[in-house]
């Protein structure tokens, strides 16, 4: 992913790992990463225009839940789910 001209905060999710490892990782990430709800609140409070999410999948997060979290926090910007090769320009 290539991003130019943005201040970024990444909320990462991981999939395709064994269930116990996923739980261990999930518990560890809770102390060092924002939840979708926390990120939605930060983005809404800051008035950002775009949020780029990467590595969606930890804990079964889906795009409906992501959209709901951002809508619930009155986020009015664009939500981009990153994919391999994604290039973002301001």
N, C-alpha and C positions, 0 to 999 in steps of 0.2 A: 504494500500500500504506500502510495506517495501522497503526501499532504503538504501543501504550501500555503503560507500566509494565515495560519490558524494558531490559536492557543488551544491546546487539546488536553482533555482528561479522558483517559481510556478506562472503560469498565470491561474487564475481560472475563470470558466464560470458556470453559474447556469441556470437551466431550470426548467420546471414544477412549475412555480409560476405565479400568475395572471399578465396580461399585464401591468397594472399601477405599480404594485410592481416591476416588472422586469425593467421598465423604471427608476423608482426611484433608484433601486439598481445599474443599469447600470451607471446612472449619478454619483452616489456616488463612484463607483469603479474607475471611470475615474481619480480621484484625488489620488487614493492609489494603483492602479494596472496597470501593463503594458498592452498595447494592444498587439495583436498578432504580428503586424508589429514591435513594439518596442522590444518585446522579441526576434523576429527573428534577428533584428539588433544587439542586445546585444550578442546573441549566436554566430552569425557570426563573430562579432568583437573580441569576446573572444576566438574563435576557439574551442568551446566546441564540444565534440563528441556526446553527447546525450542531448536531451531536453525532459522532461516529462511534458505533459499537463494534467491538471485535471479539472473536472467539465465542460466539453465542452457543450455549448448550449446557453449561454447568447447572445441575439441579433441574433440568428439563424446562428451562426458560424458553418461552416461545414469543413470536412477534406480537401476538394478541396481548400477552401480559406486559410486554414492553410498551406497546402503544397505550394500554390502560394506565400504567404507572405514570407516563409522561402527561397523558390527558388529565389524570387526577391532580397533578401538580400544576395544571394550567400552562404547560409548556406549549408554545405556539410556533416553535421552529421546526426544522426538518430533522428527521431521524434517519440516519444512514446505517444500514447493516453492512459492514465491510465484507468484501470477498477478495480472494486472491487476485492480484493485478489491478485493484481499484486505484484510480488516480483522482484526487480531489483538487480542484482549483478554486480560489476565492471568487 
